[in-house]
């Protein structure tokens, strides 16, 4: 257990940051799933809307220290690639 005041404060700050990061990642996963599910069901208009929201959230997470910038780029690429593939298969 931490003994100094600064170490105790650091623990509190770390827990708050962890909670915020978990919430951001959860929201990103939610909108990613919504986009992919909409694309799989054939609603590409809704998929585009959810994809845009997911990409925005990913960019915001990468801007801070929640996600690494390369991880963010990879996730955005995979979402776009998957939706494009589903759209091509539907056509």
C-alpha positions in Angstrom: 0.0 0.0 0.0 1.1 3.5 -0.7 2.7 5.4 2.1 3.3 9.0 0.8 0.5 11.4 0.0 1.7 11.7 -3.6 1.6 7.9 -4.1 -1.9 7.8 -2.7 -3.0 10.6 -5.0 -1.4 8.8 -8.0 -3.5 5.7 -7.2 -6.7 7.7 -7.1 -5.8 9.4 -10.3 -4.9 6.1 -12.0 -8.2 4.5 -11.0 -10.2 7.5 -12.4 -8.2 7.3 -15.6 -8.7 3.6 -15.9 -12.5 4.0 -15.5 -12.6 6.7 -18.1 -10.5 4.6 -20.6 -12.7 1.5 -20.0 -15.8 3.6 -20.7 -14.3 5.0 -23.9 -13.2 1.6 -25.2 -16.6 0.1 -24.4 -18.4 2.9 -26.4 -16.0 2.3 -29.3 -16.8 -1.4 -29.3 -20.6 -0.7 -29.1 -20.6 1.6 -32.1 -18.3 -0.7 -34.1 -20.7 -3.6 -33.5 -23.7 -1.5 -34.4 -22.0 -0.5 -37.7 -21.1 -4.0 -38.6 -24.5 -5.4 -37.6 -26.2 -2.7 -39.7 -24.0 -3.6 -42.7 -24.7 -7.3 -42.3 -28.4 -6.7 -42.3 -28.1 -4.6 -45.5 -28.7 -1.2 -44.0 -25.6 0.6 -45.4 -27.0 4.0 -44.6 -27.1 3.3 -40.9 -23.8 1.4 -41.1 -22.1 4.6 -42.6 -23.6 6.7 -39.8 -22.4 4.3 -37.0 -19.0 3.9 -38.7 -18.6 7.7 -38.7 -19.4 7.9 -35.0 -17.0 5.0 -34.2 -14.2 6.6 -36.2 -14.7 9.8 -34.4 -14.6 8.1 -31.0 -11.5 6.2 -32.0 -9.8 9.4 -33.1 -10.7 11.0 -29.8 -9.3 8.0 -27.9 -6.1 8.1 -29.9 -5.7 11.9 -29.3 -5.4 11.1 -25.6 -3.6 8.1 -24.2 -6.5 5.7 -24.3 -5.5 4.1 -27.6 -2.2 4.1 -29.5 -2.4 5.9 -32.8 -1.4 2.8 -34.8 -4.1 0.8 -33.0 -6.6 3.5 -33.8 -5.6 3.5 -37.5 -5.8 -0.3 -37.6 -9.3 -0.4 -36.0 -10.7 2.3 -38.4 -9.2 0.5 -41.3 -10.7 -2.9 -40.3 -14.2 -1.4 -39.8 -14.1 0.4 -43.2 -12.7 -2.7 -44.9 -15.4 -5.0 -43.4 -18.3 -2.7 -44.3 -16.9 -2.2 -47.9 -16.7 -6.0 -48.2 -20.2 -6.5 -47.0 -21.5 -3.8 -49.4 -19.7 -5.4 -52.3 -21.1 -8.9 -51.5 -24.6 -7.4 -51.3 -24.3 -5.8 -54.7 
